[in-house]
Amino acid sequence: MSKVEKVAHFKPKKKCCKSDKRCLKCPFVVHKMKKAVHQGLTGKELKQALKKARAA
């Protein structure tokens, strides 16, 4: 399991701080990464999904 895939298995914080670049334990980021892993994204696609989720 890559570092990026591990984000999908983090326990999210209770509330999002909505900072400029969302943290890895943000509930929004964890949810988006779970969806990306479930869709079967791997490698470079997964890194791009994480980057997009944190920027949103």
Buried (B, 14 or more C-beta within 10 A) or exposed (E): EEEBBEBBEBEBBEEBEEEEEBEBBBBBBBEBBBEBBEEEBEEEEBBEBBEEBBEE
